[in-house]
Amino acid sequence: SCGVVLGASIFPAFRVVLREGSIQSRRAIVSHLFSVYRAAFREISIGYSRYMARFGTVRKLLM
């Protein structure tokens, strides 16, 4: 699932930040995390809109 992927990508990143401590690596990791979050958010929103569309169709059939 998305949450597991996010967790798995975040923890090593933070470990690297703590070890490296340089501003450059921090910036790279932040931008990487941001892109990961954005991709996950897009997937979630697409799934949600598909689910709502399906739910709307079912509701029309039931009404």
Secondary structure, DSSP 8 states (H G I E B T S, - for coil): -HHHHHHHHHHHHHHHHHHH--HHHHHHHHHHHHHHHHHHHHHHHHHHHHHHHHHHHHHHHH-
